[in-house]
Amino acid sequence: MDQYPTHAVFIADDDEDDRLLLKYAFAQHSPECELIFAEDGLALLDALAQLTSEPCLIILDLNMPRLNGLEALQVLRLSTQYKHTPIVILTTSSDSTDRQDAYALGANEYLIKPISVDLLGQMVLHLRKAWHLDQCV
């Protein structure tokens, strides 16, 4: 049996403030989404191992300890279980090489972390529409 809800959004980010802001933004704009947070790529992979089905969305920060976002993305895309799962990179990095590497490894979207709560809310609404998060219940 799954330890986590079947249709959850998994978020890997090592910054506690960013996790709290994401939790707030999703609560305001997509409260039906169940969020599962991990502090790094290894913790994310451990949490995903508890599932027997595919999550509806995975959000990865790039700069994390132990296993960074690009490394986690590569592991996920090599797995047949997550080959078609939407994976969004959400990072502070505007470096074009990071963006290119993320898309080359199979990221579906690359978003720069907004600096305001309002912009973060708009990003959540975009994710909700783009990845059909209405089905994450």
LUMPA-47049 format. One line per field, with one value per residue: residue number from 0; x negated, y, z of N, C-alpha, C, O in turn; residue in three letters. Coordinates in nm, 4 decimals. Example, Ala and Ser with C-alpha at 12.3 -4.5 7.8 and 13.67 -1.06 7.14 Angstrom:
REM LUMPA-47049
k <- (0 | 1)
n.east <- (-1.3190 | -1.2850)
n.north <- (-0.5690 | -0.2250)
n.up <- (0.7800 | 0.7080)
ca.east <- (-1.2300 | -1.3670)
ca.north <- (-0.4500 | -0.1060)
ca.up <- (0.7800 | 0.7140)
c.east <- (-1.3200 | -1.2900)
c.north <- (-0.3300 | 0.0030)
c.up <- (0.7800 | 0.7870)
o.east <- (-1.4236 | -1.3409)
o.north <- (-0.3319 | 0.1138)
o.up <- (0.8465 | 0.8039)
r <- (ALA | SER)
***
This chain:
REM LUMPA-47049
k <- (0 | 1 | 2 | 3 | 4 | 5 | 6 | 7 | 8 | 9 | 10 | 11 | 12 | 13 | 14 | 15 | 16 | 17 | 18 | 19 | 20 | 21 | 22 | 23 | 24 | 25 | 26 | 27 | 28 | 29 | 30 | 31 | 32 | 33 | 34 | 35 | 36 | 37 | 38 | 39 | 40 | 41 | 42 | 43 | 44 | 45 | 46 | 47 | 48 | 49 | 50 | 51 | 52 | 53 | 54 | 55 | 56 | 57 | 58 | 59 | 60 | 61 | 62 | 63 | 64 | 65 | 66 | 67 | 68 | 69 | 70 | 71 | 72 | 73 | 74 | 75 | 76 | 77 | 78 | 79 | 80 | 81 | 82 | 83 | 84 | 85 | 86 | 87 | 88 | 89 | 90 | 91 | 92 | 93 | 94 | 95 | 96 | 97 | 98 | 99 | 100 | 101 | 102 | 103 | 104 | 105 | 106 | 107 | 108 | 109 | 110 | 111 | 112 | 113 | 114 | 115 | 116 | 117 | 118 | 119 | 120 | 121 | 122 | 123 | 124 | 125 | 126 | 127 | 128 | 129 | 130 | 131 | 132 | 133 | 134 | 135 | 136)
n.east <- (-0.0831 | -0.0432 | -0.2386 | -0.2000 | 0.0389 | 0.1982 | 0.2227 | 0.0297 | -0.1672 | -0.5035 | -0.7718 | -1.0987 | -1.3175 | -1.5685 | -1.5517 | -1.3952 | -1.2298 | -1.1476 | -1.0020 | -0.7912 | -0.6740 | -0.5900 | -0.4067 | -0.2156 | -0.1378 | -0.0310 | 0.1772 | 0.3400 | 0.4051 | 0.4352 | 0.5723 | 0.6581 | 0.4497 | 0.2288 | -0.0625 | -0.3916 | -0.6877 | -1.0429 | -1.3806 | -1.6009 | -1.7406 | -1.7858 | -1.6169 | -1.3769 | -1.3698 | -1.3570 | -1.1039 | -0.9385 | -0.9749 | -0.7989 | -0.5606 | -0.3205 | -0.2215 | -0.2126 | -0.3154 | -0.1349 | -0.2826 | -0.6209 | -0.8365 | -1.1458 | -1.4192 | -1.7317 | -1.9802 | -2.0752 | -2.1738 | -2.3502 | -2.2002 | -2.1573 | -1.9190 | -1.9446 | -2.0761 | -1.8874 | -1.6762 | -1.7869 | -1.8056 | -1.5325 | -1.4264 | -1.5487 | -1.4126 | -1.1478 | -0.9062 | -0.8756 | -0.9027 | -0.7136 | -0.6113 | -0.5272 | -0.7877 | -0.9098 | -1.1510 | -1.2323 | -1.3945 | -1.6530 | -1.8396 | -1.9289 | -2.0943 | -2.1861 | -2.3050 | -2.2343 | -1.9582 | -1.9533 | -2.0758 | -1.8865 | -1.6593 | -1.7702 | -1.8010 | -1.5433 | -1.3499 | -1.0273 | -0.9527 | -1.1136 | -1.1476 | -1.2085 | -1.2541 | -1.0117 | -1.0255 | -0.8340 | -0.5354 | -0.2969 | -0.3757 | -0.4602 | -0.2178 | -0.0920 | -0.2577 | -0.1914 | 0.0753 | 0.0293 | -0.1104 | 0.0908 | 0.2802 | 0.1242 | 0.0402 | 0.2649 | 0.3587 | 0.5950 | 0.6734 | 0.5400 | 0.6440)
n.north <- (-0.1186 | 0.2269 | 0.4754 | 0.7387 | 0.9704 | 0.8736 | 1.0567 | 1.2743 | 1.5778 | 1.5913 | 1.7523 | 1.8567 | 2.0343 | 2.2070 | 2.4333 | 2.5634 | 2.7908 | 2.8303 | 2.5942 | 2.6395 | 2.8670 | 2.7565 | 2.5709 | 2.7439 | 2.8859 | 2.6787 | 2.6007 | 2.8239 | 2.8407 | 2.5886 | 2.3989 | 2.1371 | 1.9759 | 1.7364 | 1.7783 | 1.6564 | 1.6843 | 1.6888 | 1.7102 | 1.6881 | 1.5330 | 1.2560 | 1.2016 | 1.2514 | 1.0430 | 0.8260 | 0.8744 | 0.8533 | 0.5863 | 0.4640 | 0.4654 | 0.2987 | 0.3796 | 0.6404 | 0.9732 | 1.2879 | 1.5105 | 1.6248 | 1.8418 | 1.9947 | 2.1424 | 2.2809 | 2.3168 | 2.1306 | 1.9419 | 1.6235 | 1.4770 | 1.6451 | 1.8495 | 1.8044 | 1.5591 | 1.3988 | 1.4235 | 1.2905 | 1.0245 | 0.9742 | 0.9898 | 0.7735 | 0.5652 | 0.3491 | 0.3828 | 0.6565 | 0.7798 | 0.9184 | 1.1020 | 1.4334 | 1.6611 | 1.9369 | 2.1852 | 2.4019 | 2.6719 | 2.8995 | 2.9514 | 3.1156 | 3.0455 | 2.9646 | 2.7244 | 2.5466 | 2.5388 | 2.4271 | 2.1790 | 2.0671 | 2.0391 | 1.8669 | 1.6392 | 1.5674 | 1.7306 | 1.8770 | 2.1396 | 2.4495 | 2.6649 | 2.9818 | 3.0644 | 3.2675 | 3.5961 | 3.6985 | 3.6467 | 3.6762 | 3.6357 | 3.3729 | 3.2495 | 3.2902 | 3.1268 | 2.8756 | 2.8585 | 2.8493 | 2.6025 | 2.4343 | 2.4544 | 2.3805 | 2.1189 | 1.9819 | 1.9713 | 1.9562 | 1.7026 | 1.5950 | 1.4758)
n.up <- (0.0000 | -0.0739 | 0.0856 | 0.0450 | -0.1007 | -0.4071 | -0.6213 | -0.5931 | -0.5688 | -0.5925 | -0.4397 | -0.4491 | -0.2650 | -0.1004 | 0.0517 | 0.3242 | 0.3487 | 0.0834 | 0.0465 | 0.2272 | 0.1096 | -0.1351 | -0.0392 | 0.0691 | -0.1659 | -0.3276 | -0.1568 | -0.1705 | -0.4439 | -0.5591 | -0.3808 | -0.3711 | -0.4362 | -0.3129 | -0.1424 | -0.1331 | 0.0274 | -0.0161 | 0.0979 | -0.0618 | -0.3601 | -0.3097 | -0.0911 | -0.2181 | -0.4113 | -0.2357 | -0.1184 | -0.3445 | -0.3982 | -0.2310 | -0.3596 | -0.5673 | -0.7961 | -1.0487 | -0.9697 | -1.0023 | -1.0698 | -1.0581 | -0.8935 | -0.9110 | -0.7470 | -0.8501 | -0.7124 | -0.4667 | -0.1744 | -0.1537 | -0.3739 | -0.6572 | -0.8457 | -1.1285 | -1.1317 | -0.9997 | -1.1812 | -1.4033 | -1.3026 | -1.2593 | -1.5209 | -1.6380 | -1.5352 | -1.6061 | -1.4804 | -1.4281 | -1.6663 | -1.8175 | -1.6438 | -1.5644 | -1.5171 | -1.3555 | -1.3449 | -1.0915 | -1.0049 | -0.8870 | -1.0724 | -1.3615 | -1.5568 | -1.8818 | -1.9568 | -1.7513 | -1.7993 | -2.0609 | -2.0083 | -1.8342 | -2.0010 | -2.1902 | -2.0369 | -1.9985 | -1.8737 | -1.8438 | -1.8131 | -1.7355 | -1.4862 | -1.3415 | -1.0063 | -0.8641 | -0.7178 | -0.5582 | -0.3616 | -0.5002 | -0.7693 | -0.7441 | -0.6894 | -0.9384 | -1.0905 | -0.9846 | -1.0673 | -1.3432 | -1.3584 | -1.2702 | -1.4768 | -1.7040 | -1.6443 | -1.5735 | -1.3004 | -1.1681 | -1.1536 | -0.9452 | -0.7043)
ca.east <- (0.0000 | -0.1189 | -0.2487 | -0.1584 | 0.1546 | 0.1674 | 0.2123 | -0.0383 | -0.2734 | -0.6269 | -0.8563 | -1.2305 | -1.3817 | -1.6365 | -1.5293 | -1.2708 | -1.1449 | -1.0874 | -0.8992 | -0.6768 | -0.6087 | -0.5201 | -0.2907 | -0.1181 | -0.0874 | 0.0570 | 0.2972 | 0.4232 | 0.4428 | 0.4642 | 0.5794 | 0.6870 | 0.3252 | 0.1563 | -0.2048 | -0.4889 | -0.8150 | -1.1701 | -1.4844 | -1.7031 | -1.7059 | -1.7804 | -1.4928 | -1.2687 | -1.3683 | -1.3069 | -0.9598 | -0.8745 | -0.9825 | -0.6840 | -0.4435 | -0.3048 | -0.1684 | -0.2854 | -0.2646 | -0.0848 | -0.3830 | -0.7407 | -0.9044 | -1.2828 | -1.5160 | -1.8589 | -2.0901 | -2.0424 | -2.2818 | -2.3453 | -2.1650 | -2.0971 | -1.8026 | -1.9787 | -2.1045 | -1.7590 | -1.6044 | -1.8457 | -1.7634 | -1.3893 | -1.4002 | -1.5974 | -1.3153 | -1.0267 | -0.7924 | -0.8629 | -0.9391 | -0.6118 | -0.5675 | -0.5742 | -0.8898 | -0.9359 | -1.2633 | -1.2008 | -1.5256 | -1.6962 | -1.9404 | -1.8900 | -2.2050 | -2.1357 | -2.3567 | -2.1462 | -1.8322 | -1.9775 | -2.1007 | -1.7598 | -1.5765 | -1.8378 | -1.7778 | -1.4022 | -1.2579 | -0.9167 | -0.9524 | -1.2206 | -1.0959 | -1.2922 | -1.1760 | -0.9689 | -1.0718 | -0.7212 | -0.4299 | -0.2006 | -0.4300 | -0.4584 | -0.0789 | -0.0703 | -0.3273 | -0.1110 | 0.1890 | -0.0243 | -0.1357 | 0.2215 | 0.3387 | 0.0366 | 0.0239 | 0.3957 | 0.3524 | 0.7295 | 0.6867 | 0.4568 | 0.7248)
ca.north <- (0.0000 | 0.3504 | 0.5595 | 0.8707 | 0.9691 | 0.8353 | 1.1719 | 1.3808 | 1.6562 | 1.5734 | 1.8706 | 1.8438 | 2.1644 | 2.2065 | 2.5597 | 2.5551 | 2.9049 | 2.8028 | 2.4911 | 2.7042 | 2.9517 | 2.6680 | 2.5164 | 2.8521 | 2.9147 | 2.5685 | 2.6060 | 2.9331 | 2.8296 | 2.4487 | 2.3324 | 1.9943 | 1.9022 | 1.6865 | 1.8050 | 1.5760 | 1.7558 | 1.6220 | 1.8115 | 1.6697 | 1.4323 | 1.1217 | 1.1918 | 1.2417 | 0.9065 | 0.7397 | 0.8954 | 0.7974 | 0.4399 | 0.4193 | 0.4662 | 0.1921 | 0.4452 | 0.7589 | 1.0998 | 1.3705 | 1.6111 | 1.6335 | 1.9707 | 1.9808 | 2.2506 | 2.2316 | 2.3195 | 2.0600 | 1.8518 | 1.4789 | 1.4486 | 1.7699 | 1.8361 | 1.7423 | 1.4177 | 1.3334 | 1.4197 | 1.1836 | 0.8970 | 0.9581 | 0.9657 | 0.6392 | 0.4710 | 0.3385 | 0.4271 | 0.8030 | 0.8257 | 1.0103 | 1.1930 | 1.5710 | 1.7058 | 2.0790 | 2.2399 | 2.5309 | 2.7062 | 3.0386 | 2.9612 | 3.1603 | 3.0058 | 2.8961 | 2.5876 | 2.4690 | 2.5216 | 2.3316 | 2.0474 | 2.0169 | 1.9930 | 1.7512 | 1.5239 | 1.5300 | 1.8183 | 1.9266 | 2.2855 | 2.5082 | 2.7912 | 3.0528 | 3.0938 | 3.4082 | 3.6626 | 3.7466 | 3.5492 | 3.6903 | 3.5674 | 3.2301 | 3.2086 | 3.2833 | 3.0084 | 2.7593 | 2.8546 | 2.8009 | 2.4590 | 2.3679 | 2.4474 | 2.3084 | 1.9778 | 1.9261 | 1.9368 | 1.9348 | 1.5581 | 1.5554 | 1.4617)
ca.up <- (0.0000 | -0.0832 | 0.2039 | 0.0025 | -0.1899 | -0.5442 | -0.7105 | -0.5201 | -0.6296 | -0.5159 | -0.4523 | -0.3863 | -0.2493 | 0.0288 | 0.1222 | 0.4011 | 0.3147 | -0.0472 | 0.0662 | 0.2909 | 0.0088 | -0.2290 | 0.0319 | 0.0750 | -0.3008 | -0.3682 | -0.0729 | -0.2197 | -0.5850 | -0.5941 | -0.2501 | -0.3851 | -0.4582 | -0.1963 | -0.1640 | -0.0592 | 0.0189 | 0.0132 | 0.1129 | -0.1647 | -0.4590 | -0.2516 | -0.0125 | -0.3173 | -0.4656 | -0.1275 | -0.1058 | -0.4640 | -0.3898 | -0.1523 | -0.4470 | -0.6666 | -0.9146 | -1.0909 | -0.9169 | -1.1124 | -1.1037 | -0.9744 | -0.9040 | -0.8620 | -0.7401 | -0.9033 | -0.6159 | -0.3425 | -0.1316 | -0.1767 | -0.5131 | -0.7024 | -0.9323 | -1.2569 | -1.1057 | -0.9714 | -1.3091 | -1.4837 | -1.2444 | -1.2841 | -1.6631 | -1.6730 | -1.4816 | -1.6880 | -1.4010 | -1.4298 | -1.8001 | -1.8697 | -1.5383 | -1.5849 | -1.4222 | -1.3707 | -1.2697 | -1.0308 | -0.9528 | -0.8957 | -1.1779 | -1.4948 | -1.6440 | -2.0017 | -1.9577 | -1.6633 | -1.8712 | -2.1697 | -1.9486 | -1.7812 | -2.1124 | -2.2508 | -1.9496 | -2.0018 | -1.8013 | -1.9235 | -1.8004 | -1.6556 | -1.4349 | -1.2455 | -0.8858 | -0.8524 | -0.5965 | -0.4786 | -0.3379 | -0.6097 | -0.8870 | -0.7147 | -0.7096 | -1.0830 | -1.1381 | -0.9458 | -1.1597 | -1.4703 | -1.3457 | -1.2589 | -1.6106 | -1.7969 | -1.6099 | -1.5351 | -1.1594 | -1.1170 | -1.1370 | -0.8313 | -0.5829)
c.east <- (-0.0875 | -0.1211 | -0.1954 | -0.0366 | 0.1121 | 0.1419 | 0.1492 | -0.1359 | -0.3941 | -0.7196 | -0.9868 | -1.2975 | -1.4426 | -1.6141 | -1.3932 | -1.1759 | -1.0750 | -0.9784 | -0.7733 | -0.6012 | -0.5326 | -0.3950 | -0.1795 | -0.0555 | 0.0055 | 0.1859 | 0.3937 | 0.4816 | 0.4738 | 0.4751 | 0.6088 | 0.5615 | 0.2630 | 0.0076 | -0.2891 | -0.6248 | -0.9327 | -1.2781 | -1.5978 | -1.6598 | -1.6978 | -1.6540 | -1.3721 | -1.2582 | -1.3185 | -1.1557 | -0.8856 | -0.8750 | -0.8658 | -0.5562 | -0.4397 | -0.2472 | -0.2487 | -0.2288 | -0.2159 | -0.1863 | -0.4989 | -0.8041 | -1.0409 | -1.3550 | -1.6453 | -1.9649 | -2.0472 | -2.1609 | -2.2521 | -2.3161 | -2.0926 | -1.9833 | -1.8322 | -2.0080 | -1.9758 | -1.6768 | -1.6560 | -1.8022 | -1.6159 | -1.3603 | -1.4543 | -1.5010 | -1.1920 | -0.9046 | -0.7693 | -0.8959 | -0.8418 | -0.5567 | -0.6152 | -0.6723 | -0.9248 | -1.0565 | -1.2209 | -1.3240 | -1.5510 | -1.7925 | -1.8795 | -1.9986 | -2.1520 | -2.1869 | -2.2725 | -2.0143 | -1.8479 | -1.9982 | -1.9706 | -1.6709 | -1.6382 | -1.8150 | -1.6298 | -1.3071 | -1.1482 | -0.9080 | -1.0684 | -1.1727 | -1.1928 | -1.2037 | -1.1402 | -1.0129 | -0.9572 | -0.6160 | -0.3264 | -0.2485 | -0.4328 | -0.3172 | -0.0453 | -0.1378 | -0.2484 | 0.0109 | 0.1462 | -0.0477 | -0.0049 | 0.2844 | 0.2552 | 0.0332 | 0.1505 | 0.3983 | 0.4894 | 0.7516 | 0.6064 | 0.5383 | 0.7429)
c.north <- (0.1250 | 0.4232 | 0.6990 | 0.8601 | 0.9399 | 0.9559 | 1.2913 | 1.4554 | 1.6419 | 1.6911 | 1.8460 | 1.9803 | 2.1681 | 2.3331 | 2.5584 | 2.6700 | 2.8834 | 2.6960 | 2.5510 | 2.7935 | 2.8680 | 2.6091 | 2.6211 | 2.8775 | 2.8041 | 2.5703 | 2.7136 | 2.9053 | 2.6881 | 2.3660 | 2.1835 | 1.9110 | 1.8627 | 1.7036 | 1.7157 | 1.6423 | 1.6653 | 1.7299 | 1.7977 | 1.5569 | 1.2915 | 1.1009 | 1.1818 | 1.0998 | 0.8070 | 0.7515 | 0.8341 | 0.6449 | 0.3817 | 0.4112 | 0.3416 | 0.2486 | 0.5723 | 0.8841 | 1.1871 | 1.4763 | 1.5997 | 1.7692 | 1.9565 | 2.1145 | 2.1948 | 2.2160 | 2.2607 | 1.9719 | 1.7076 | 1.4426 | 1.5720 | 1.7438 | 1.7703 | 1.5942 | 1.3403 | 1.3193 | 1.3052 | 1.0460 | 0.8712 | 0.9242 | 0.8308 | 0.5305 | 0.4673 | 0.3908 | 0.5781 | 0.8630 | 0.9313 | 1.1057 | 1.3345 | 1.6104 | 1.8503 | 2.1152 | 2.3782 | 2.5735 | 2.8558 | 3.0592 | 3.0047 | 3.1271 | 2.9241 | 2.7521 | 2.4972 | 2.4390 | 2.4155 | 2.1911 | 1.9856 | 1.9639 | 1.8703 | 1.6243 | 1.4864 | 1.6139 | 1.8652 | 2.0792 | 2.3277 | 2.6467 | 2.8500 | 3.0889 | 3.2418 | 3.4668 | 3.7164 | 3.6366 | 3.5555 | 3.6177 | 3.4159 | 3.1745 | 3.1964 | 3.1595 | 2.8819 | 2.7474 | 2.8050 | 2.6501 | 2.3808 | 2.3491 | 2.3598 | 2.1588 | 1.9164 | 1.8819 | 1.9246 | 1.7864 | 1.5057 | 1.5503 | 1.3159)
c.up <- (0.0000 | 0.0507 | 0.1722 | -0.0878 | -0.3336 | -0.6328 | -0.6402 | -0.6098 | -0.5384 | -0.5454 | -0.3774 | -0.3855 | -0.1095 | 0.1098 | 0.1910 | 0.3684 | 0.1804 | -0.0358 | 0.1288 | 0.1921 | -0.0929 | -0.1651 | 0.0377 | -0.0623 | -0.3504 | -0.2859 | -0.1226 | -0.3578 | -0.6329 | -0.4656 | -0.2591 | -0.4064 | -0.3248 | -0.2260 | -0.0742 | -0.0817 | 0.0543 | 0.0148 | 0.0121 | -0.2575 | -0.4035 | -0.1696 | -0.1061 | -0.3716 | -0.3610 | -0.1132 | -0.2248 | -0.4625 | -0.3105 | -0.2359 | -0.5349 | -0.7956 | -0.9422 | -1.0237 | -1.0328 | -1.1556 | -1.0062 | -1.0010 | -0.8378 | -0.8583 | -0.7986 | -0.7958 | -0.4822 | -0.3037 | -0.1705 | -0.3219 | -0.5645 | -0.8021 | -1.0657 | -1.2403 | -1.0788 | -1.0988 | -1.3967 | -1.4331 | -1.2758 | -1.4295 | -1.7112 | -1.6253 | -1.5715 | -1.6128 | -1.4108 | -1.5657 | -1.8528 | -1.7643 | -1.5712 | -1.4750 | -1.4553 | -1.2850 | -1.2212 | -0.9529 | -0.9565 | -1.0123 | -1.3113 | -1.5971 | -1.7621 | -2.0107 | -1.8684 | -1.7336 | -1.9817 | -2.1153 | -1.8973 | -1.8935 | -2.1806 | -2.1691 | -1.9389 | -1.9197 | -1.8960 | -1.9233 | -1.7129 | -1.6140 | -1.3336 | -1.1264 | -0.8812 | -0.7190 | -0.5121 | -0.4654 | -0.4507 | -0.7351 | -0.8658 | -0.7320 | -0.8572 | -1.1419 | -1.1047 | -1.0375 | -1.2973 | -1.4654 | -1.3412 | -1.3962 | -1.7040 | -1.7708 | -1.5507 | -1.3891 | -1.0955 | -1.0880 | -1.0181 | -0.7028 | -0.5530)
o.east <- (-0.1920 | -0.0198 | -0.1505 | -0.0105 | 0.0027 | 0.0474 | 0.2107 | -0.1810 | -0.3877 | -0.7429 | -0.9863 | -1.3303 | -1.3755 | -1.6540 | -1.2893 | -1.0547 | -0.9568 | -0.8744 | -0.6618 | -0.4781 | -0.4221 | -0.2903 | -0.0629 | 0.0665 | 0.1099 | 0.2933 | 0.5153 | 0.5957 | 0.5339 | 0.3963 | 0.5860 | 0.5661 | 0.2469 | -0.0427 | -0.2618 | -0.6710 | -0.9238 | -1.2689 | -1.6823 | -1.5563 | -1.6117 | -1.5911 | -1.2759 | -1.1491 | -1.2456 | -1.0866 | -0.7817 | -0.7859 | -0.8369 | -0.4553 | -0.5436 | -0.2265 | -0.3407 | -0.1069 | -0.2515 | -0.1772 | -0.4802 | -0.8235 | -1.0512 | -1.3519 | -1.6663 | -2.0321 | -1.9913 | -2.2394 | -2.1418 | -2.4012 | -1.9809 | -1.9559 | -1.7532 | -1.9696 | -1.9575 | -1.6149 | -1.5774 | -1.7656 | -1.5786 | -1.2772 | -1.4102 | -1.5082 | -1.1385 | -0.8096 | -0.6550 | -0.9147 | -0.8822 | -0.4648 | -0.7327 | -0.6442 | -0.9640 | -1.0631 | -1.1784 | -1.3542 | -1.4781 | -1.8236 | -1.7909 | -1.9948 | -2.0810 | -2.1186 | -2.2426 | -1.9646 | -1.7651 | -1.9444 | -1.9472 | -1.6139 | -1.5660 | -1.8100 | -1.5953 | -1.1933 | -1.1732 | -0.8621 | -1.1152 | -1.1588 | -1.2510 | -1.0921 | -1.2263 | -1.0344 | -0.9805 | -0.6090 | -0.2739 | -0.1713 | -0.4101 | -0.2998 | 0.0229 | -0.0833 | -0.2394 | 0.0455 | 0.2178 | -0.0093 | 0.0073 | 0.3354 | 0.3093 | 0.0242 | 0.1450 | 0.4357 | 0.4992 | 0.8377 | 0.6047 | 0.5032 | 0.8081)
o.north <- (0.1290 | 0.4317 | 0.7700 | 0.7544 | 0.9775 | 0.9556 | 1.3974 | 1.4041 | 1.6764 | 1.7253 | 1.8180 | 2.0355 | 2.1358 | 2.3392 | 2.5529 | 2.6496 | 2.9147 | 2.7061 | 2.5178 | 2.7950 | 2.9048 | 2.5989 | 2.5897 | 2.8894 | 2.8329 | 2.5441 | 2.6957 | 2.9426 | 2.6715 | 2.2739 | 2.1108 | 1.7885 | 1.9458 | 1.6490 | 1.7013 | 1.6548 | 1.5785 | 1.8289 | 1.8867 | 1.4936 | 1.2141 | 0.9953 | 1.1112 | 1.0431 | 0.7135 | 0.6508 | 0.7704 | 0.5817 | 0.2626 | 0.3574 | 0.2868 | 0.1757 | 0.6065 | 0.9012 | 1.1629 | 1.5272 | 1.5695 | 1.8079 | 1.9121 | 2.1905 | 2.0735 | 2.1131 | 2.3293 | 1.9317 | 1.6751 | 1.3821 | 1.6013 | 1.6292 | 1.6882 | 1.5130 | 1.2295 | 1.2155 | 1.2321 | 0.9599 | 0.7604 | 0.8377 | 0.7797 | 0.4165 | 0.5719 | 0.4382 | 0.6233 | 0.9840 | 1.0230 | 1.1825 | 1.3534 | 1.5954 | 1.8822 | 2.0802 | 2.4619 | 2.5176 | 2.9301 | 3.1731 | 2.9388 | 3.1751 | 2.8255 | 2.6663 | 2.3837 | 2.3265 | 2.3252 | 2.0947 | 1.8660 | 1.8555 | 1.7803 | 1.5145 | 1.3854 | 1.5727 | 1.8902 | 2.1402 | 2.2522 | 2.7356 | 2.7790 | 3.1380 | 3.3290 | 3.3951 | 3.7739 | 3.5454 | 3.4522 | 3.5468 | 3.3396 | 3.0642 | 3.1022 | 3.0948 | 2.7909 | 2.6374 | 2.7277 | 2.5780 | 2.2742 | 2.2417 | 2.2749 | 2.0798 | 1.8120 | 1.7687 | 1.8860 | 1.7498 | 1.3852 | 1.6146 | 1.2807)
o.up <- (0.0649 | 0.1201 | 0.2622 | -0.1452 | -0.3757 | -0.7118 | -0.6298 | -0.7122 | -0.4204 | -0.6613 | -0.2576 | -0.4906 | -0.0114 | 0.2261 | 0.1253 | 0.3610 | 0.1657 | -0.1009 | 0.0885 | 0.1915 | -0.1329 | -0.2291 | 0.0139 | -0.0735 | -0.4089 | -0.3400 | -0.1171 | -0.3855 | -0.7390 | -0.4441 | -0.1624 | -0.3958 | -0.2354 | -0.3242 | 0.0450 | -0.1951 | 0.1412 | -0.0577 | 0.0017 | -0.2366 | -0.4453 | -0.1772 | -0.0759 | -0.3770 | -0.3944 | -0.0976 | -0.2074 | -0.5191 | -0.3216 | -0.1904 | -0.5717 | -0.8925 | -0.8680 | -1.0200 | -1.1481 | -1.2673 | -0.8884 | -1.1162 | -0.7234 | -0.9551 | -0.7968 | -0.7889 | -0.3967 | -0.3896 | -0.2146 | -0.3872 | -0.5220 | -0.8375 | -1.1124 | -1.3244 | -1.1291 | -1.1220 | -1.4569 | -1.5131 | -1.3143 | -1.4573 | -1.8142 | -1.6711 | -1.6082 | -1.6750 | -1.4027 | -1.5777 | -1.9242 | -1.7927 | -1.6029 | -1.3561 | -1.5676 | -1.1672 | -1.3009 | -0.8475 | -1.0222 | -1.0472 | -1.3657 | -1.7104 | -1.7429 | -2.0668 | -1.9056 | -1.7279 | -1.9937 | -2.1698 | -1.9148 | -1.8818 | -2.2236 | -2.2247 | -1.8775 | -1.8976 | -2.0139 | -2.0199 | -1.6277 | -1.6979 | -1.2517 | -1.1436 | -0.8928 | -0.6213 | -0.4058 | -0.5478 | -0.4924 | -0.7997 | -0.9597 | -0.7839 | -0.8974 | -1.2313 | -1.1872 | -1.0805 | -1.3610 | -1.5576 | -1.4015 | -1.4282 | -1.7747 | -1.8648 | -1.4857 | -1.3583 | -0.9790 | -1.0079 | -0.9928 | -0.6039 | -0.4547)
r <- (MET | ASP | GLN | TYR | PRO | THR | HIS | ALA | VAL | PHE | ILE | ALA | ASP | ASP | ASP | GLU | ASP | ASP | ARG | LEU | LEU | LEU | LYS | TYR | ALA | PHE | ALA | GLN | HIS | SER | PRO | GLU | CYS | GLU | LEU | ILE | PHE | ALA | GLU | ASP | GLY | LEU | ALA | LEU | LEU | ASP | ALA | LEU | ALA | GLN | LEU | THR | SER | GLU | PRO | CYS | LEU | ILE | ILE | LEU | ASP | LEU | ASN | MET | PRO | ARG | LEU | ASN | GLY | LEU | GLU | ALA | LEU | GLN | VAL | LEU | ARG | LEU | SER | THR | GLN | TYR | LYS | HIS | THR | PRO | ILE | VAL | ILE | LEU | THR | THR | SER | SER | ASP | SER | THR | ASP | ARG | GLN | ASP | ALA | TYR | ALA | LEU | GLY | ALA | ASN | GLU | TYR | LEU | ILE | LYS | PRO | ILE | SER | VAL | ASP | LEU | LEU | GLY | GLN | MET | VAL | LEU | HIS | LEU | ARG | LYS | ALA | TRP | HIS | LEU | ASP | GLN | CYS | VAL)
***
